[in-house]
Amino acid sequence: MKKLFSKSTFKLPKWLHWFLRLISAAILLQTLFFKFSGAPESVYIFTQLGIEPWGRILSGVVEAIASLLLLSSAYCRMGALLSLGTMTGAIFSHLATLGIEVRGDGGLLFSLAVTVWVSSLLILLENRKS
């Protein structure tokens, strides 16, 4: 089992590594407008979780920092770790309280959280020795 995850056996192509970083950062940055503008969907979500408005604002700040770190070659591992933790909370919130579909979004928010989570995990696995 140790051999399966050794550094020599898990190496993403450079284009895929950058794609994962860019797509994760783009998703995180895109949600900032809704969190910081107090969009009804964001207010609803964080009200359901009982942490409106501070939870919404704090998660926006954390996601902004994570996205900037993901775009930095020197700190992408830290950004991936931060986004992995944040998306773990988002996914748990969907599964425990909100449901997969929130206010008729067809599960879009949940699928975006899973996409960032998987991308961040792959980035961390590739860079785990650095």
Helices and strands as residue ranges (DSSP letters): H 14-37, H 40-48, H 54-70, H 76-93, I 94-98, H 108-126
